Each structure stands twice: as C-alpha cells, then as structure tokens.
Amino acid sequence: MTVSELGKILSEMSQNAPHGKRVAKIHLFGVKYADVILRNGFSVKEIVTASGINQSYETEVSKGIKLSEYVLPKE
C-alpha cells in the first residue's frame, strides 16, 4: 500500500462519515491502518496531504495510530 492509496482511503472515510462523526472516522482510519503506516515509515503529514483533507486532521490520525495499541475496530 502506498501513501496515495492511504490518502484516498482517508479521504473516502472522511467524506462518507455521518454528520458529526468525521473526527471519529479519522481516528478509526488511524486505528485500522496504523500497522501499515508504522511498518512502512509513512508520514502522517504526507497521508493527510494526499487525502486532500485539512492538515489540522494530522493530529487526529496520529491519535488513531496511538489508540491502535489499545482498541480493535468493529467490523
């Protein structure tokens, strides 16, 4: 998986989030893809830039990555 692919996924998750749930979906992205991001040494900044969402959401993706040590997403 590439930074561009992750950016596309992040963009879709963000855009398709129900009203008032955008930040939660961005956290979920961080949780779901933390392993890929960390294993490949990808930059959160580059992923957020590739997604086209506001750069301020870098913090929220980072929070999701940190949460990934403690939570599992429901599927």
Secondary structure, 3 states (H helix, E strand, C coil): CCHHHHHHHHHHHHHCCCCCCHHHHHHHHHHHHHHHHHHHCCCHHHHHHHHCCCHHHHHHHHHHHHHCCCCCCCC
